[in-house]
Amino acid sequence: MDEWVFHEDPGHGWLEVPKAHLRRVGVAGKISGYSYQRGDKAYLEEDMDAGTFAKAWAEQEGPIDWERVRRLRSEVDAPLRSFDHYWEDE
């Protein structure tokens, strides 16, 4: 079972996903530059990219149980806003 983490600040939210999962479900090239990355993780912006991933994941691996997603809330800009913008590197 995967542990999902959703990061949010007063302005936006991002689903943290291993980049290997993006490749596994075939959406690595469909993620926009509005998402972020660091190391082997992608932080998928909530408006489009997280949904793109969640739909593909559900079709192949089963739906994400959003009730069990751990939420990390920041009252100021989330630190991940300083990460590199996402691009497909493989």
PyMOL Python script that loads the backbone (N, CA, C, O; Angstrom):
from pymol import cmd

cmd.read_pdbstr("""\
ATOM      1  N   MET A   1       0.846  -1.193   0.000  1.00  0.00           N
ATOM      2  CA  MET A   1       0.000   0.000   0.000  1.00  0.00           C
ATOM      3  C   MET A   1       0.879   1.239   0.000  1.00  0.00           C
ATOM      4  O   MET A   1       1.835   1.333   0.770  1.00  0.00           O
ATOM      5  N   ASP A   2       0.559   2.164  -0.843  1.00  0.00           N
ATOM      6  CA  ASP A   2       1.312   3.410  -0.890  1.00  0.00           C
ATOM      7  C   ASP A   2       0.779   4.381   0.150  1.00  0.00           C
ATOM      8  O   ASP A   2      -0.424   4.445   0.403  1.00  0.00           O
ATOM      9  N   GLU A   3       1.699   5.139   0.751  1.00  0.00           N
ATOM     10  CA  GLU A   3       1.276   6.233   1.618  1.00  0.00           C
ATOM     11  C   GLU A   3       1.311   7.491   0.781  1.00  0.00           C
ATOM     12  O   GLU A   3       2.361   7.864   0.256  1.00  0.00           O
ATOM     13  N   TRP A   4       0.188   8.141   0.653  1.00  0.00           N
ATOM     14  CA  TRP A   4       0.083   9.367  -0.133  1.00  0.00           C
ATOM     15  C   TRP A   4       0.153  10.562   0.802  1.00  0.00           C
ATOM     16  O   TRP A   4      -0.374  10.528   1.914  1.00  0.00           O
ATOM     17  N   VAL A   5       0.814  11.624   0.335  1.00  0.00           N
ATOM     18  CA  VAL A   5       0.941  12.858   1.111  1.00  0.00           C
ATOM     19  C   VAL A   5       0.489  14.013   0.230  1.00  0.00           C
ATOM     20  O   VAL A   5       0.902  14.134  -0.923  1.00  0.00           O
ATOM     21  N   PHE A   6      -0.363  14.856   0.791  1.00  0.00           N
ATOM     22  CA  PHE A   6      -0.824  16.048   0.092  1.00  0.00           C
ATOM     23  C   PHE A   6      -0.309  17.260   0.852  1.00  0.00           C
ATOM     24  O   PHE A   6      -0.612  17.443   2.031  1.00  0.00           O
ATOM     25  N   HIS A   7       0.476  18.087   0.163  1.00  0.00           N
ATOM     26  CA  HIS A   7       1.042  19.302   0.757  1.00  0.00           C
ATOM     27  C   HIS A   7       0.146  20.470   0.368  1.00  0.00           C
ATOM     28  O   HIS A   7      -0.303  20.561  -0.774  1.00  0.00           O
ATOM     29  N   GLU A   8      -0.113  21.357   1.315  1.00  0.00           N
ATOM     30  CA  GLU A   8      -0.911  22.529   0.976  1.00  0.00           C
ATOM     31  C   GLU A   8      -0.432  23.753   1.746  1.00  0.00           C
ATOM     32  O   GLU A   8       0.087  23.664   2.859  1.00  0.00           O
ATOM     33  N   ASP A   9      -0.630  24.891   1.105  1.00  0.00           N
ATOM     34  CA  ASP A   9      -0.371  26.175   1.754  1.00  0.00           C
ATOM     35  C   ASP A   9      -1.594  27.052   1.494  1.00  0.00           C
ATOM     36  O   ASP A   9      -2.554  26.578   0.887  1.00  0.00           O
ATOM     37  N   PRO A  10      -1.596  28.302   1.927  1.00  0.00           N
ATOM     38  CA  PRO A  10      -2.795  29.115   1.740  1.00  0.00           C
ATOM     39  C   PRO A  10      -3.215  29.305   0.278  1.00  0.00           C
ATOM     40  O   PRO A  10      -4.366  29.655   0.015  1.00  0.00           O
ATOM     41  N   GLY A  11      -2.314  29.084  -0.667  1.00  0.00           N
ATOM     42  CA  GLY A  11      -2.636  29.341  -2.064  1.00  0.00           C
ATOM     43  C   GLY A  11      -2.846  28.126  -2.946  1.00  0.00           C
ATOM     44  O   GLY A  11      -3.472  28.236  -4.000  1.00  0.00           O
ATOM     45  N   HIS A  12      -2.334  26.958  -2.538  1.00  0.00           N
ATOM     46  CA  HIS A  12      -2.379  25.828  -3.467  1.00  0.00           C
ATOM     47  C   HIS A  12      -2.095  24.521  -2.744  1.00  0.00           C
ATOM     48  O   HIS A  12      -1.827  24.501  -1.542  1.00  0.00           O
ATOM     49  N   GLY A  13      -2.159  23.417  -3.508  1.00  0.00           N
ATOM     50  CA  GLY A  13      -1.865  22.102  -2.955  1.00  0.00           C
ATOM     51  C   GLY A  13      -1.213  21.209  -3.995  1.00  0.00           C
ATOM     52  O   GLY A  13      -1.366  21.416  -5.199  1.00  0.00           O
ATOM     53  N   TRP A  14      -0.477  20.205  -3.506  1.00  0.00           N
ATOM     54  CA  TRP A  14       0.288  19.302  -4.370  1.00  0.00           C
ATOM     55  C   TRP A  14       0.265  17.892  -3.791  1.00  0.00           C
ATOM     56  O   TRP A  14       0.413  17.703  -2.584  1.00  0.00           O
ATOM     57  N   LEU A  15       0.081  16.917  -4.656  1.00  0.00           N
ATOM     58  CA  LEU A  15       0.169  15.517  -4.258  1.00  0.00           C
ATOM     59  C   LEU A  15       1.591  15.035  -4.489  1.00  0.00           C
ATOM     60  O   LEU A  15       2.111  15.137  -5.600  1.00  0.00           O
ATOM     61  N   GLU A  16       2.219  14.514  -3.453  1.00  0.00           N
ATOM     62  CA  GLU A  16       3.585  13.979  -3.542  1.00  0.00           C
ATOM     63  C   GLU A  16       3.530  12.563  -4.103  1.00  0.00           C
ATOM     64  O   GLU A  16       2.818  11.702  -3.586  1.00  0.00           O
ATOM     65  N   VAL A  17       4.293  12.336  -5.171  1.00  0.00           N
ATOM     66  CA  VAL A  17       4.260  11.056  -5.873  1.00  0.00           C
ATOM     67  C   VAL A  17       5.682  10.668  -6.279  1.00  0.00           C
ATOM     68  O   VAL A  17       6.410  11.509  -6.806  1.00  0.00           O
ATOM     69  N   PRO A  18       6.095   9.431  -6.053  1.00  0.00           N
ATOM     70  CA  PRO A  18       7.377   9.000  -6.597  1.00  0.00           C
ATOM     71  C   PRO A  18       7.355   9.113  -8.131  1.00  0.00           C
ATOM     72  O   PRO A  18       6.375   8.731  -8.770  1.00  0.00           O
ATOM     73  N   LYS A  19       8.428   9.635  -8.709  1.00  0.00           N
ATOM     74  CA  LYS A  19       8.483   9.759 -10.166  1.00  0.00           C
ATOM     75  C   LYS A  19       8.333   8.403 -10.850  1.00  0.00           C
ATOM     76  O   LYS A  19       7.812   8.324 -11.962  1.00  0.00           O
ATOM     77  N   ALA A  20       8.782   7.350 -10.199  1.00  0.00           N
ATOM     78  CA  ALA A  20       8.631   6.009 -10.774  1.00  0.00           C
ATOM     79  C   ALA A  20       7.158   5.665 -10.980  1.00  0.00           C
ATOM     80  O   ALA A  20       6.821   4.953 -11.925  1.00  0.00           O
ATOM     81  N   HIS A  21       6.276   6.160 -10.112  1.00  0.00           N
ATOM     82  CA  HIS A  21       4.838   5.918 -10.267  1.00  0.00           C
ATOM     83  C   HIS A  21       4.301   6.632 -11.509  1.00  0.00           C
ATOM     84  O   HIS A  21       3.417   6.115 -12.192  1.00  0.00           O
ATOM     85  N   LEU A  22       4.832   7.811 -11.797  1.00  0.00           N
ATOM     86  CA  LEU A  22       4.392   8.538 -12.999  1.00  0.00           C
ATOM     87  C   LEU A  22       4.731   7.734 -14.247  1.00  0.00           C
ATOM     88  O   LEU A  22       3.923   7.610 -15.167  1.00  0.00           O
ATOM     89  N   ARG A  23       5.939   7.194 -14.254  1.00  0.00           N
ATOM     90  CA  ARG A  23       6.353   6.370 -15.398  1.00  0.00           C
ATOM     91  C   ARG A  23       5.540   5.070 -15.453  1.00  0.00           C
ATOM     92  O   ARG A  23       5.140   4.624 -16.528  1.00  0.00           O
ATOM     93  N   ARG A  24       5.308   4.487 -14.311  1.00  0.00           N
ATOM     94  CA  ARG A  24       4.590   3.206 -14.228  1.00  0.00           C
ATOM     95  C   ARG A  24       3.195   3.284 -14.853  1.00  0.00           C
ATOM     96  O   ARG A  24       2.754   2.337 -15.505  1.00  0.00           O
ATOM     97  N   VAL A  25       2.501   4.413 -14.655  1.00  0.00           N
ATOM     98  CA  VAL A  25       1.141   4.535 -15.202  1.00  0.00           C
ATOM     99  C   VAL A  25       1.102   5.365 -16.486  1.00  0.00           C
ATOM    100  O   VAL A  25       0.024   5.663 -17.001  1.00  0.00           O
ATOM    101  N   GLY A  26       2.286   5.740 -17.007  1.00  0.00           N
ATOM    102  CA  GLY A  26       2.371   6.364 -18.314  1.00  0.00           C
ATOM    103  C   GLY A  26       2.013   7.828 -18.401  1.00  0.00           C
ATOM    104  O   GLY A  26       1.602   8.301 -19.460  1.00  0.00           O
ATOM    105  N   VAL A  27       2.162   8.567 -17.293  1.00  0.00           N
ATOM    106  CA  VAL A  27       1.813   9.991 -17.348  1.00  0.00           C
ATOM    107  C   VAL A  27       3.003  10.924 -17.130  1.00  0.00           C
ATOM    108  O   VAL A  27       2.814  12.135 -17.013  1.00  0.00           O
ATOM    109  N   ALA A  28       4.213  10.396 -17.074  1.00  0.00           N
ATOM    110  CA  ALA A  28       5.387  11.242 -16.805  1.00  0.00           C
ATOM    111  C   ALA A  28       5.495  12.386 -17.799  1.00  0.00           C
ATOM    112  O   ALA A  28       5.914  13.482 -17.425  1.00  0.00           O
ATOM    113  N   GLY A  29       5.132  12.165 -19.046  1.00  0.00           N
ATOM    114  CA  GLY A  29       5.205  13.200 -20.069  1.00  0.00           C
ATOM    115  C   GLY A  29       3.988  14.091 -20.133  1.00  0.00           C
ATOM    116  O   GLY A  29       3.933  15.003 -20.958  1.00  0.00           O
ATOM    117  N   LYS A  30       3.007  13.847 -19.277  1.00  0.00           N
ATOM    118  CA  LYS A  30       1.766  14.637 -19.289  1.00  0.00           C
ATOM    119  C   LYS A  30       1.676  15.618 -18.133  1.00  0.00           C
ATOM    120  O   LYS A  30       0.682  16.334 -18.006  1.00  0.00           O
ATOM    121  N   ILE A  31       2.700  15.662 -17.289  1.00  0.00           N
ATOM    122  CA  ILE A  31       2.697  16.535 -16.117  1.00  0.00           C
ATOM    123  C   ILE A  31       3.227  17.906 -16.519  1.00  0.00           C
ATOM    124  O   ILE A  31       4.214  18.004 -17.248  1.00  0.00           O
ATOM    125  N   SER A  32       2.578  18.956 -16.050  1.00  0.00           N
ATOM    126  CA  SER A  32       2.928  20.317 -16.452  1.00  0.00           C
ATOM    127  C   SER A  32       4.068  20.895 -15.615  1.00  0.00           C
ATOM    128  O   SER A  32       4.455  20.335 -14.589  1.00  0.00           O
ATOM    129  N   GLY A  33       4.580  21.999 -16.067  1.00  0.00           N
ATOM    130  CA  GLY A  33       5.610  22.732 -15.335  1.00  0.00           C
ATOM    131  C   GLY A  33       5.078  23.462 -14.115  1.00  0.00           C
ATOM    132  O   GLY A  33       5.844  24.116 -13.408  1.00  0.00           O
ATOM    133  N   TYR A  34       3.772  23.362 -13.853  1.00  0.00           N
ATOM    134  CA  TYR A  34       3.211  23.955 -12.633  1.00  0.00           C
ATOM    135  C   TYR A  34       3.429  23.049 -11.430  1.00  0.00           C
ATOM    136  O   TYR A  34       3.210  23.453 -10.288  1.00  0.00           O
ATOM    137  N   SER A  35       3.862  21.817 -11.698  1.00  0.00           N
ATOM    138  CA  SER A  35       4.225  20.902 -10.625  1.00  0.00           C
ATOM    139  C   SER A  35       5.716  21.051 -10.350  1.00  0.00           C
ATOM    140  O   SER A  35       6.441  21.681 -11.120  1.00  0.00           O
ATOM    141  N   TYR A  36       6.159  20.468  -9.249  1.00  0.00           N
ATOM    142  CA  TYR A  36       7.555  20.588  -8.822  1.00  0.00           C
ATOM    143  C   TYR A  36       8.183  19.214  -8.706  1.00  0.00           C
ATOM    144  O   TYR A  36       7.496  18.193  -8.746  1.00  0.00           O
ATOM    145  N   GLN A  37       9.511  19.204  -8.560  1.00  0.00           N
ATOM    146  CA  GLN A  37      10.224  17.954  -8.350  1.00  0.00           C
ATOM    147  C   GLN A  37      11.456  18.191  -7.497  1.00  0.00           C
ATOM    148  O   GLN A  37      12.035  19.278  -7.483  1.00  0.00           O
ATOM    149  N   ARG A  38      11.831  17.157  -6.797  1.00  0.00           N
ATOM    150  CA  ARG A  38      13.092  17.124  -6.056  1.00  0.00           C
ATOM    151  C   ARG A  38      13.449  15.667  -5.855  1.00  0.00           C
ATOM    152  O   ARG A  38      12.647  14.880  -5.351  1.00  0.00           O
ATOM    153  N   GLY A  39      14.661  15.316  -6.253  1.00  0.00           N
ATOM    154  CA  GLY A  39      15.096  13.928  -6.114  1.00  0.00           C
ATOM    155  C   GLY A  39      14.186  13.006  -6.898  1.00  0.00           C
ATOM    156  O   GLY A  39      13.905  13.244  -8.073  1.00  0.00           O
ATOM    157  N   ASP A  40      13.729  11.954  -6.242  1.00  0.00           N
ATOM    158  CA  ASP A  40      12.878  10.974  -6.924  1.00  0.00           C
ATOM    159  C   ASP A  40      11.389  11.236  -6.727  1.00  0.00           C
ATOM    160  O   ASP A  40      10.565  10.367  -7.015  1.00  0.00           O
ATOM    161  N   LYS A  41      11.033  12.429  -6.236  1.00  0.00           N
ATOM    162  CA  LYS A  41       9.639  12.768  -5.973  1.00  0.00           C
ATOM    163  C   LYS A  41       9.157  13.889  -6.892  1.00  0.00           C
ATOM    164  O   LYS A  41       9.912  14.794  -7.246  1.00  0.00           O
ATOM    165  N   ALA A  42       7.892  13.803  -7.264  1.00  0.00           N
ATOM    166  CA  ALA A  42       7.204  14.878  -7.964  1.00  0.00           C
ATOM    167  C   ALA A  42       6.096  15.379  -7.040  1.00  0.00           C
ATOM    168  O   ALA A  42       5.524  14.610  -6.266  1.00  0.00           O
ATOM    169  N   TYR A  43       5.807  16.653  -7.128  1.00  0.00           N
ATOM    170  CA  TYR A  43       4.765  17.281  -6.324  1.00  0.00           C
ATOM    171  C   TYR A  43       3.757  17.843  -7.315  1.00  0.00           C
ATOM    172  O   TYR A  43       3.963  18.912  -7.889  1.00  0.00           O
ATOM    173  N   LEU A  44       2.673  17.118  -7.509  1.00  0.00           N
ATOM    174  CA  LEU A  44       1.735  17.391  -8.589  1.00  0.00           C
ATOM    175  C   LEU A  44       0.688  18.407  -8.166  1.00  0.00           C
ATOM    176  O   LEU A  44      -0.039  18.201  -7.194  1.00  0.00           O
ATOM    177  N   GLU A  45       0.619  19.516  -8.914  1.00  0.00           N
ATOM    178  CA  GLU A  45      -0.319  20.576  -8.553  1.00  0.00           C
ATOM    179  C   GLU A  45      -1.746  20.030  -8.613  1.00  0.00           C
ATOM    180  O   GLU A  45      -2.077  19.179  -9.438  1.00  0.00           O
ATOM    181  N   GLU A  46      -2.570  20.548  -7.717  1.00  0.00           N
ATOM    182  CA  GLU A  46      -3.886  19.978  -7.489  1.00  0.00           C
ATOM    183  C   GLU A  46      -4.900  20.212  -8.605  1.00  0.00           C
ATOM    184  O   GLU A  46      -5.819  19.408  -8.758  1.00  0.00           O
ATOM    185  N   ASP A  47      -4.770  21.266  -9.380  1.00  0.00           N
ATOM    186  CA  ASP A  47      -5.820  21.624 -10.339  1.00  0.00           C
ATOM    187  C   ASP A  47      -5.893  20.691 -11.542  1.00  0.00           C
ATOM    188  O   ASP A  47      -6.983  20.434 -12.052  1.00  0.00           O
ATOM    189  N   MET A  48      -4.760  20.182 -12.002  1.00  0.00           N
ATOM    190  CA  MET A  48      -4.782  19.332 -13.183  1.00  0.00           C
ATOM    191  C   MET A  48      -3.896  18.100 -13.019  1.00  0.00           C
ATOM    192  O   MET A  48      -4.362  16.975 -13.205  1.00  0.00           O
ATOM    193  N   ASP A  49      -2.634  18.299 -12.674  1.00  0.00           N
ATOM    194  CA  ASP A  49      -1.665  17.204 -12.692  1.00  0.00           C
ATOM    195  C   ASP A  49      -1.988  16.089 -11.696  1.00  0.00           C
ATOM    196  O   ASP A  49      -1.850  14.910 -12.024  1.00  0.00           O
ATOM    197  N   ALA A  50      -2.413  16.450 -10.491  1.00  0.00           N
ATOM    198  CA  ALA A  50      -2.763  15.408  -9.512  1.00  0.00           C
ATOM    199  C   ALA A  50      -3.921  14.563 -10.023  1.00  0.00           C
ATOM    200  O   ALA A  50      -3.937  13.347  -9.828  1.00  0.00           O
ATOM    201  N   GLY A  51      -4.887  15.198 -10.673  1.00  0.00           N
ATOM    202  CA  GLY A  51      -6.018  14.465 -11.234  1.00  0.00           C
ATOM    203  C   GLY A  51      -5.614  13.564 -12.385  1.00  0.00           C
ATOM    204  O   GLY A  51      -6.106  12.442 -12.508  1.00  0.00           O
ATOM    205  N   THR A  52      -4.713  14.059 -13.232  1.00  0.00           N
ATOM    206  CA  THR A  52      -4.202  13.248 -14.340  1.00  0.00           C
ATOM    207  C   THR A  52      -3.561  11.976 -13.800  1.00  0.00           C
ATOM    208  O   THR A  52      -3.822  10.877 -14.290  1.00  0.00           O
ATOM    209  N   PHE A  53      -2.727  12.140 -12.792  1.00  0.00           N
ATOM    210  CA  PHE A  53      -2.076  10.983 -12.189  1.00  0.00           C
ATOM    211  C   PHE A  53      -3.091  10.067 -11.505  1.00  0.00           C
ATOM    212  O   PHE A  53      -3.077   8.855 -11.720  1.00  0.00           O
ATOM    213  N   ALA A  54      -3.976  10.645 -10.676  1.00  0.00           N
ATOM    214  CA  ALA A  54      -4.917   9.832  -9.903  1.00  0.00           C
ATOM    215  C   ALA A  54      -5.816   9.007 -10.817  1.00  0.00           C
ATOM    216  O   ALA A  54      -6.127   7.858 -10.501  1.00  0.00           O
ATOM    217  N   LYS A  55      -6.233   9.569 -11.930  1.00  0.00           N
ATOM    218  CA  LYS A  55      -7.078   8.834 -12.876  1.00  0.00           C
ATOM    219  C   LYS A  55      -6.316   7.650 -13.472  1.00  0.00           C
ATOM    220  O   LYS A  55      -6.833   6.534 -13.520  1.00  0.00           O
ATOM    221  N   ALA A  56      -5.084   7.898 -13.923  1.00  0.00           N
ATOM    222  CA  ALA A  56      -4.275   6.825 -14.497  1.00  0.00           C
ATOM    223  C   ALA A  56      -3.955   5.754 -13.446  1.00  0.00           C
ATOM    224  O   ALA A  56      -3.991   4.558 -13.737  1.00  0.00           O
ATOM    225  N   TRP A  57      -3.645   6.191 -12.235  1.00  0.00           N
ATOM    226  CA  TRP A  57      -3.349   5.245 -11.157  1.00  0.00           C
ATOM    227  C   TRP A  57      -4.564   4.371 -10.872  1.00  0.00           C
ATOM    228  O   TRP A  57      -4.439   3.154 -10.728  1.00  0.00           O
ATOM    229  N   ALA A  58      -5.734   4.989 -10.791  1.00  0.00           N
ATOM    230  CA  ALA A  58      -6.957   4.248 -10.495  1.00  0.00           C
ATOM    231  C   ALA A  58      -7.241   3.197 -11.572  1.00  0.00           C
ATOM    232  O   ALA A  58      -7.671   2.085 -11.264  1.00  0.00           O
ATOM    233  N   GLU A  59      -7.000   3.551 -12.816  1.00  0.00           N
ATOM    234  CA  GLU A  59      -7.258   2.622 -13.918  1.00  0.00           C
ATOM    235  C   GLU A  59      -6.337   1.410 -13.870  1.00  0.00           C
ATOM    236  O   GLU A  59      -6.723   0.319 -14.292  1.00  0.00           O
ATOM    237  N   GLN A  60      -5.119   1.594 -13.358  1.00  0.00           N
ATOM    238  CA  GLN A  60      -4.145   0.503 -13.370  1.00  0.00           C
ATOM    239  C   GLN A  60      -3.920  -0.163 -12.021  1.00  0.00           C
ATOM    240  O   GLN A  60      -3.665  -1.365 -11.950  1.00  0.00           O
ATOM    241  N   GLU A  61      -4.014   0.623 -10.949  1.00  0.00           N
ATOM    242  CA  GLU A  61      -3.648   0.109  -9.624  1.00  0.00           C
ATOM    243  C   GLU A  61      -4.789   0.152  -8.614  1.00  0.00           C
ATOM    244  O   GLU A  61      -4.682  -0.421  -7.529  1.00  0.00           O
ATOM    245  N   GLY A  62      -5.861   0.816  -8.959  1.00  0.00           N
ATOM    246  CA  GLY A  62      -6.976   1.003  -8.028  1.00  0.00           C
ATOM    247  C   GLY A  62      -6.995   2.432  -7.519  1.00  0.00           C
ATOM    248  O   GLY A  62      -5.972   3.116  -7.540  1.00  0.00           O
ATOM    249  N   PRO A  63      -8.152   2.884  -7.064  1.00  0.00           N
ATOM    250  CA  PRO A  63      -8.294   4.287  -6.666  1.00  0.00           C
ATOM    251  C   PRO A  63      -7.483   4.635  -5.419  1.00  0.00           C
ATOM    252  O   PRO A  63      -7.258   3.806  -4.538  1.00  0.00           O
ATOM    253  N   ILE A  64      -7.061   5.874  -5.385  1.00  0.00           N
ATOM    254  CA  ILE A  64      -6.419   6.413  -4.181  1.00  0.00           C
ATOM    255  C   ILE A  64      -7.513   6.612  -3.138  1.00  0.00           C
ATOM    256  O   ILE A  64      -8.566   7.173  -3.441  1.00  0.00           O
ATOM    257  N   ASP A  65      -7.271   6.161  -1.930  1.00  0.00           N
ATOM    258  CA  ASP A  65      -8.221   6.369  -0.830  1.00  0.00           C
ATOM    259  C   ASP A  65      -7.936   7.745  -0.232  1.00  0.00           C
ATOM    260  O   ASP A  65      -7.094   7.891   0.654  1.00  0.00           O
ATOM    261  N   TRP A  66      -8.646   8.737  -0.727  1.00  0.00           N
ATOM    262  CA  TRP A  66      -8.372  10.127  -0.339  1.00  0.00           C
ATOM    263  C   TRP A  66      -8.609  10.381   1.144  1.00  0.00           C
ATOM    264  O   TRP A  66      -8.084  11.348   1.695  1.00  0.00           O
ATOM    265  N   GLU A  67      -9.392   9.526   1.798  1.00  0.00           N
ATOM    266  CA  GLU A  67      -9.618   9.668   3.242  1.00  0.00           C
ATOM    267  C   GLU A  67      -8.345   9.346   4.040  1.00  0.00           C
ATOM    268  O   GLU A  67      -8.168   9.813   5.165  1.00  0.00           O
ATOM    269  N   ARG A  68      -7.470   8.544   3.437  1.00  0.00           N
ATOM    270  CA  ARG A  68      -6.248   8.129   4.126  1.00  0.00           C
ATOM    271  C   ARG A  68      -5.018   8.933   3.719  1.00  0.00           C
ATOM    272  O   ARG A  68      -3.922   8.678   4.218  1.00  0.00           O
ATOM    273  N   VAL A  69      -5.182   9.889   2.829  1.00  0.00           N
ATOM    274  CA  VAL A  69      -4.053  10.715   2.388  1.00  0.00           C
ATOM    275  C   VAL A  69      -3.637  11.615   3.544  1.00  0.00           C
ATOM    276  O   VAL A  69      -4.460  12.320   4.129  1.00  0.00           O
ATOM    277  N   ARG A  70      -2.351  11.580   3.861  1.00  0.00           N
ATOM    278  CA  ARG A  70      -1.816  12.428   4.925  1.00  0.00           C
ATOM    279  C   ARG A  70      -1.699  13.850   4.398  1.00  0.00           C
ATOM    280  O   ARG A  70      -1.201  14.062   3.292  1.00  0.00           O
ATOM    281  N   ARG A  71      -2.148  14.818   5.170  1.00  0.00           N
ATOM    282  CA  ARG A  71      -2.118  16.223   4.751  1.00  0.00           C
ATOM    283  C   ARG A  71      -1.096  16.995   5.577  1.00  0.00           C
ATOM    284  O   ARG A  71      -1.098  16.956   6.807  1.00  0.00           O
ATOM    285  N   LEU A  72      -0.228  17.694   4.862  1.00  0.00           N
ATOM    286  CA  LEU A  72       0.757  18.562   5.501  1.00  0.00           C
ATOM    287  C   LEU A  72       0.414  19.991   5.106  1.00  0.00           C
ATOM    288  O   LEU A  72       0.531  20.361   3.938  1.00  0.00           O
ATOM    289  N   ARG A  73      -0.004  20.785   6.064  1.00  0.00           N
ATOM    290  CA  ARG A  73      -0.452  22.150   5.793  1.00  0.00           C
ATOM    291  C   ARG A  73       0.552  23.147   6.335  1.00  0.00           C
ATOM    292  O   ARG A  73       1.020  23.031   7.468  1.00  0.00           O
ATOM    293  N   SER A  74       0.874  24.130   5.506  1.00  0.00           N
ATOM    294  CA  SER A  74       1.747  25.222   5.907  1.00  0.00           C
ATOM    295  C   SER A  74       0.924  26.502   5.906  1.00  0.00           C
ATOM    296  O   SER A  74       0.109  26.715   5.009  1.00  0.00           O
ATOM    297  N   GLU A  75       1.126  27.336   6.881  1.00  0.00           N
ATOM    298  CA  GLU A  75       0.408  28.615   6.951  1.00  0.00           C
ATOM    299  C   GLU A  75       1.089  29.693   6.112  1.00  0.00           C
ATOM    300  O   GLU A  75       0.537  30.776   5.914  1.00  0.00           O
ATOM    301  N   VAL A  76       2.276  29.395   5.628  1.00  0.00           N
ATOM    302  CA  VAL A  76       3.009  30.284   4.715  1.00  0.00           C
ATOM    303  C   VAL A  76       3.292  29.485   3.450  1.00  0.00           C
ATOM    304  O   VAL A  76       2.918  28.314   3.370  1.00  0.00           O
ATOM    305  N   ASP A  77       3.941  30.089   2.462  1.00  0.00           N
ATOM    306  CA  ASP A  77       4.250  29.358   1.238  1.00  0.00           C
ATOM    307  C   ASP A  77       4.946  28.042   1.558  1.00  0.00           C
ATOM    308  O   ASP A  77       5.901  28.004   2.334  1.00  0.00           O
ATOM    309  N   ALA A  78       4.462  26.977   0.960  1.00  0.00           N
ATOM    310  CA  ALA A  78       5.051  25.651   1.168  1.00  0.00           C
ATOM    311  C   ALA A  78       6.505  25.648   0.700  1.00  0.00           C
ATOM    312  O   ALA A  78       6.815  26.229  -0.340  1.00  0.00           O
ATOM    313  N   PRO A  79       7.400  25.005   1.450  1.00  0.00           N
ATOM    314  CA  PRO A  79       8.807  24.953   1.047  1.00  0.00           C
ATOM    315  C   PRO A  79       9.011  24.379  -0.354  1.00  0.00           C
ATOM    316  O   PRO A  79       9.974  24.741  -1.031  1.00  0.00           O
ATOM    317  N   LEU A  80       8.129  23.500  -0.794  1.00  0.00           N
ATOM    318  CA  LEU A  80       8.330  22.886  -2.112  1.00  0.00           C
ATOM    319  C   LEU A  80       8.210  23.887  -3.254  1.00  0.00           C
ATOM    320  O   LEU A  80       8.609  23.583  -4.378  1.00  0.00           O
ATOM    321  N   ARG A  81       7.671  25.067  -2.993  1.00  0.00           N
ATOM    322  CA  ARG A  81       7.607  26.103  -4.034  1.00  0.00           C
ATOM    323  C   ARG A  81       9.008  26.525  -4.492  1.00  0.00           C
ATOM    324  O   ARG A  81       9.163  27.119  -5.559  1.00  0.00           O
ATOM    325  N   SER A  82      10.018  26.218  -3.685  1.00  0.00           N
ATOM    326  CA  SER A  82      11.399  26.559  -4.064  1.00  0.00           C
ATOM    327  C   SER A  82      12.075  25.414  -4.827  1.00  0.00           C
ATOM    328  O   SER A  82      13.218  25.558  -5.262  1.00  0.00           O
ATOM    329  N   PHE A  83      11.393  24.291  -4.993  1.00  0.00           N
ATOM    330  CA  PHE A  83      11.954  23.161  -5.740  1.00  0.00           C
ATOM    331  C   PHE A  83      11.938  23.476  -7.230  1.00  0.00           C
ATOM    332  O   PHE A  83      11.298  24.432  -7.668  1.00  0.00           O
ATOM    333  N   ASP A  84      12.645  22.669  -7.994  1.00  0.00           N
ATOM    334  CA  ASP A  84      12.633  22.816  -9.456  1.00  0.00           C
ATOM    335  C   ASP A  84      11.245  22.502  -9.990  1.00  0.00           C
ATOM    336  O   ASP A  84      10.546  21.630  -9.474  1.00  0.00           O
ATOM    337  N   HIS A  85      10.861  23.227 -11.031  1.00  0.00           N
ATOM    338  CA  HIS A  85       9.625  22.897 -11.717  1.00  0.00           C
ATOM    339  C   HIS A  85       9.789  21.543 -12.383  1.00  0.00           C
ATOM    340  O   HIS A  85      10.888  21.161 -12.787  1.00  0.00           O
ATOM    341  N   TYR A  86       8.684  20.827 -12.491  1.00  0.00           N
ATOM    342  CA  TYR A  86       8.722  19.484 -13.063  1.00  0.00           C
ATOM    343  C   TYR A  86       9.062  19.518 -14.549  1.00  0.00           C
ATOM    344  O   TYR A  86       8.612  20.394 -15.287  1.00  0.00           O
ATOM    345  N   TRP A  87       9.849  18.564 -14.960  1.00  0.00           N
ATOM    346  CA  TRP A  87      10.048  18.248 -16.371  1.00  0.00           C
ATOM    347  C   TRP A  87      10.341  16.761 -16.423  1.00  0.00           C
ATOM    348  O   TRP A  87      10.888  16.186 -15.482  1.00  0.00           O
ATOM    349  N   GLU A  88       9.972  16.155 -17.529  1.00  0.00           N
ATOM    350  CA  GLU A  88      10.224  14.717 -17.680  1.00  0.00           C
ATOM    351  C   GLU A  88      11.708  14.543 -17.984  1.00  0.00           C
ATOM    352  O   GLU A  88      12.211  15.039 -18.993  1.00  0.00           O
ATOM    353  N   ASP A  89      12.395  13.839 -17.104  1.00  0.00           N
ATOM    354  CA  ASP A  89      13.844  13.696 -17.259  1.00  0.00           C
ATOM    355  C   ASP A  89      14.243  12.307 -17.727  1.00  0.00           C
ATOM    356  O   ASP A  89      15.435  12.018 -17.836  1.00  0.00           O
ATOM    357  N   GLU A  90      13.290  11.451 -18.004  1.00  0.00           N
ATOM    358  CA  GLU A  90      13.642  10.101 -18.491  1.00  0.00           C
ATOM    359  C   GLU A  90      12.723   9.702 -19.608  1.00  0.00           C
ATOM    360  O   GLU A  90      12.853   8.606 -20.153  1.00  0.00           O
TER     361      GLU A  90
END
""", "prot")
cmd.dss("prot")
cmd.show_as("cartoon", "prot")
cmd.util.cbc("prot")
cmd.orient("prot")
